[in-house]
Amino acid sequence: MSHADHLTSDQLCRALNMRDLTDPAQGEHAVQVLLDSVVSALQTEWRSTVRYVRTTPVVPVRENYDRLGYDPGDVTRDRRYTRYISSTVMLRSHTSAELPTALEDYAGQADVDELIVTPGLVYRRDAVDRSHVGEPHQSISGASAILRTPTTAT
């Protein structure tokens, strides 16, 4: 991967200054009402606790692709779709990138029934609209996982 495949400082700055409409800390927005409604419905249906995970959108490539089982040759890794900062760091292309690390927090725990919610911005390049190639694009994505461990009888 050459330096031409990486974001410039200006592109990175613009991307990181985009407002995350899911984040109440960045001001109220109707998207938050929708997110809260979905999370509340899932929590009620599954009778689980809820854990929100919000981390930086700058992630290691390993977290965004490798740990989630993406093949090194998958087209999604192509510069056309991924906003690389360097050969090892990128702007996440999906919030599922937060799940492997979040799930590590449960190692060794039993009797867990929790909904993990990872709302936030994701960054992709638009391969169809050539007028925007190299410019930041914003998608709002959400990933969730329900973590259930069996209850052990004592």
Secondary structure, 3 states (H helix, E strand, C coil): CCHHHECCHHHHHHHHCCCCCCCHHHCCCHHHHHHHHHHHHHHHHHCCEEEECCCCCEEEHHHHCHHHCCCCCCHHHCCCCCEECCCCEEECCCHHHHHHHHHHCCCCCCCCEEEEEEEEEEECCCCCCHHHCCCCCEEEEEEEEEEECCCCCC
